[in-house]
Amino acid sequence: MDMNEIKEIFFQECEEQLAELESGLLRLNDGDRDPETVNAVFRAVHSIKGGAGAFGLDDLVSFAHVFETTLDCVRSNKLEPSQDVLKVMLKSADVLADLTNVARDGGSVDQARSAQLIRELEALAKGEAPPAAAPVAAAPKAAPVAAAPAPVVSDDGFVPVAFSFDDFGDDDLSADLPSYDVVFKPKSELYTKGNEATLLLRDLSRLGEMSIHCNMDSLPSLDQMDPEAAYFSWKVSIKTDKGEDAVRSVFEFAEWDCDLEVTALETGDVAEAVADDLPMQPVPFDLSALDDEPDAPLGVVEEEEQIAAVQQAVAAAEAASNVVQMAASASRAVASDKGAAAAAAQNNAQQASAAAPTIRVDLDRVDRLINLVGELVINQAMLSQSVIENDSNGVSSINMGLEELQQLTREIQDSVMAIRAQPVKPVFQRMARTVREIADITGKSVRLVTEGENTEVDKTVIDKLAEPLTHMIRNAVDHGLEMPEKRIAAGKNAEGTVKLTAKHRSGRIVIELSDDGAGINREKVRQKAIDNDLIAADANLSDEEIDNLIFHAGFSTADKVSDLSGRGVGMDVVKRSIQALGGRINISSKPGHGSVFTMSLPLTLAVLDGMVVTVAGQTLVVPLTAIVETLQPDAAAIHSFGATQRLISIRNSFCPLVDVGRILNFRATQANPVEGVALLVESEGGGQRALMVDAIQGQRQVVIKSLEANYTHVPGIAAATILGDGRVALILDVDAVVSASRGQSLHTETSLAAAG
Amino acid sequence: MAAKKAARKSLSLAPVLDLNEANALHGKLMALRGNPLAIDASAVERVGALCVQVLMAGAKSWEEDNQSFTFAKVSDAFTKTTQLIGVNIDHLMAKEI
């Protein structure tokens, strides 16, 4: 495993820690005062800092350090996590996320912003925030740093884990060096995680003059001991000019696996303290023998030494890394094997982010897949056996084998899809940040409620979901919610609520974004649409149709264009990206009570359930999700309308009849509706259309193959697939065909283009 | 005396005494229980706290059994590490004959 891989794991860990951090802070924001929550938040920042230090990411380290110092004040109850404090902390979490991204992908961060936050955090840590002014001085025990005479470094908050403290404390050299008592009691986990007490003590000894006493009292006799448990504990007295932080940072990566007490001694007490502990052995400063180890003739040792060092360095990451590595490498292995469908989808994911994307998968899922592949091999053997023995056994055993094979294939497919499935949580969490930032800019008070974060959906879908969601959240806060004064006047809570929900519904994921704002001002929308020549001034539109106008290109109801939204590129772009994912978006709005946007997306882009139909001798696939019902038209139900249009009456309502063969130019003349089948489909905007096809062949799951990647874009066709007989069948782009039937030409966007 | 000397066992320690070795070392010591023991630590290049724990527990048990437990030869690294972590093995060092 080389350094880059370790780094990659670190960044993955970072993402998790950041998520943890954010959800912890939000819980605190909601009034949760559980010490464990505070600890979790602290741990998250601490781990990021620890890992970052190991990779020399100084920006990240110094910011994390300041953040951590402030969090420590919260942890030790010196700082009350009030709303104001948490606001700063949440912003800091955002900057920390930015810094992490910069460290991974390059680029730059807003220096001014992070500098400003560092100042705010420091101010909080020093107790300058209104609620916590006095306690710092009142708790010298909890803040030994304050009591230490010379090394006030930690109060600056700028001390990274990097071990260069040379700049500090130079002027104190003449005085007696400050002394620290360190009680270090490792837990067994410390060793099992690959840390080594001796190495920690060696690092400690490098800080200065050190005396040590090893407490062996708890060591049992040989036959009662567990060779891998921790029995030794140490009491160390060390004189160093490098400050308590330097002492603590030695144990940085082991902190959670040991009991550690560092006490600063008044210089006068040193002699006394050392005298008290007679059994202490002075440790010679010359540790050359240990340092020389890497030069030992055995190359292996050298390597191991390095590995040990690295292990120690990434102890934070190391804790989980065994399992993670296995899972990650297994998933990678599987990922590379799992065939064209997923590979195509992965191509897509690669477009989304330049770095080769990896996913972390539950070992269970990989195991299930491996198990199924084993079954497949057995089934294949049985099947070929049956074919060989065809004469004696006849066709029935082959058919049985085939049926089993079919079932297996379906299960394997499901398993592979499950591997790509990821919870939507990370995307939702990013939205929390968006809401905060926009609320800040607009001066509104907004609360984001999320539900169903653990709903799983294909990675590709997740990657592409963030952008439209951000747009919509912006709109919801900027346009949807009213200013606090207005809300109070309307008898609502001054704090607006934006709710983001994800759930599974009949094989699709449904994401709902609702706000409790003013709702869509239909009069204004209508007027705007008339002004922009989108509709005729006397057009008679239903409420639903008016609401859907906001999805038109070049439409914005904001009176003035703000930085956030209102450039009129908002909702139509959203709609297009959702459609590109094979999804649909709907809006429902109640004046005075807010709006609800509902997006329904396929769980995966690689496979879809389709209805296989024949049109003018060609085989086409219509996505099943688009089809509402199928019917055999009666001659009596067909009505002509104008020169070329025809309508079909279904249960006393009229619905335009769309001749698919005509629109795709499969034939020059209009088909006779009575000879064909009508597929009632739901098109964009909620309207229904009846697609005319010649015959239905059946219903099948098809693997989506990109036409763009293999051939070129074809208007009205979303993608292609390969049928059982090896022929290529085209997948119909229902929305494109429907809009073409309205007299517009087939436009270029397609609903499955993203499928790869 | 002669008989006692004949029963004396010796144990050579592996060069790297880390987490993985702790169990093995424990097993070896358990097998040698009841005999006077001279440990050869001259090949040791790296030793972790866990193995020191095992060795010290061994010394303790040998003491309880009234058997001798000595380090016949020690490497520099071994001495330095035990010194570093404050474990005194001076009283266990073999006296020059």
Interface residues (C-beta under 8 A of the other chain):
Chain A: P186 Y191 T192 G194 E196 A197 T198 L201 R202 S205 I212 H213 C214 M216 L219 P220 S221 L222 D223 M225 P227 E228 A230 Y231 F232 W234 V236 M280 Q281 V283 P284 L287 A289 L290 E293 A296 L298 V301 E304 E305 A308
Chain B: P15 V16 D18 L19 A22 N23 L25 H26 L29 M30 R33 E45 R46 V47 G48 A49 L50 V52 Q53 V54 M56 A57 G58 K60 S61 E64 D76 A77 T79 K80 T81 Q83 L84 I85 G86 V87 N88
